[in-house]
Amino acid sequence: MITLCAASFGAIFIRFAPNEGMNPVLIVAGRLSLAALFYTPMVWLWHRPTLAKMSRRVVIYSMIAGVFLGLHFILVSFSLQQTSVLVNQVFSNISPIWVALLEMFLLKVRQSRWVWLGIFISILGGLIITFGNSSGAQNHGNIIVGSLMALAACCMGSIYMVIGRCVRAEGYRSFRMCGLCLAWGRLRL
């Protein structure tokens, strides 16, 4: 419940933070630090034997995923300086589209007709919201630049998810990988 509330209001708080003189990278570092402080002790306490048995490959994948997670959050923060919360969230949360595309090209997963229809409808809706929201450009900065940053953030988050899928395919649960990713993503900032 706490995570849901934090995620729901995160973009709004990040949007107002620069008005108070806060650096977006500092905001991201704080968010990742809090998440790492929350997850790391639980992962260490409950899954220490599994962590000790993790292969070097899984640890490296988790570290790389953490870097992409950090990049995702940084791009979301900078995007919010250029565009509205609405446009930012529409574009930074269409990761299922990018995950489907990455799975198709990298993991050779065949996507169904319904997935393609969903991708088309999502892209069309995102374009309508972006270009229909002319007030976002007037009030926040350059809506195109902000939208492109949000799309890049979405791509970074999608890469994080695809790497997570590869790690889970080797038998490791998301919770363990999440702890490693958060810790590494925070250290990289």
Beta strands, then each sheet from edge to edge (+ up, - down):
end
